[in-house]
Amino acid sequence: MGKLGLAFKSFFRVFGNEEFAKSVEQLLSGKQLTAETPATPPPPPKPPAPKKPARSDAVSLLSALQREARLLDFLQESIAEYEDAQIGAAVRDIHRDSAAVIQRMFAPAAVVTDDEGASLEIPAGYDPAEFRLTGNVAGDPPHQGTLQHHGWKATRCDLPQWTGGDAAANVIAPAEVDVT
């Protein structure tokens, strides 16, 4: 490309590219562009990506249910040798304490507030994550049916933040040792 072509190309590129325009201005002022004096300052470094938590939220929930309701102890123990009355007494406390954990962390609410057994119309464009249709589901919505279960949704999700190390990330409950 000749000098005239280069001049025209540079002329039009200056209008569309701010960095190129600064480089040309620096060259025309007599300053040489070198590695030590770049035309534009380098962009600031990107902040490091946040570290992915080492612990699964599922383990955090299970840990809270074990710590506050002893749920895992109950589920892992064989109950075959216990009488129904003994099991019922244990379950009452586990039920109460587990419900408190779930309420505190998720505040569950019904997806549909109508009573079970009520007639319900499922509109066109419904979200299958909100409604599971059973029975004679033929054709396109709207569908008319009877509410069998109101469903559940979380109105919040407040799981405890993991502050431990990577080695203990999968520990649901620490071993308890009575030092003598």
Protein Blocks (a to p, Z undefined) as FASTA:
>chain_A
ZZklmmmmmmmmmmmomklmmmmmmmmnopacdfklcfbdcdddddddddddfbdfklmm
mmmmmmmnommmmmmpccklpcfklmmmmmmmmmmmmmmmmmmmnopadfblcdehiacd
ddehiafklpccehjdedjdddddddfbgbjadfbdcddddfbdfklmmpmbdcddddZZ
